[in-house]
């Protein structure tokens, strides 16, 4: 059993590896009026972290294991860290993180070039933070999701993109769509009043 005590750091995320051997803990604090986040990676057979990474002026939104590697998403980068402190990252380069989703060790990101919500770049990163797929869209995005070779982008319509980033199909959805996922060969769109499955 692990207990974490701090008067100035707050836990913002926790994840445990599939084999139950490793624990990732993300904490956030402020130093000199500046936001700071830290990731601590524990081997549960030891009492001290085997890896500690500090992200100055960044907020960790998500830490999630895939195998023994932990994916870490901040407002400025996505990175992948393992218990040997081997590190890979994809930096956003000044772009704004708009939406994100994690699936099977992949990170699906929607980055906006500026405050214009209708200009977005959708990027799929693998577990080594390398780009697998990237494409630009000229519409506001409500939600994104990835499964298998398909990427689902929900806006006023549902756009489905293939493995190479080309649009496969467009599905008309009702107004008020909130989120998207998939179940088998169907795309599932969530509304405030329920959900609807669409053939893809």
Order of alpha helices (4+ residues) and beta strands (2+ residues): beta-beta-beta-beta-beta-beta-beta-beta-beta-beta-beta-beta-beta-beta-beta-beta-beta-beta-beta
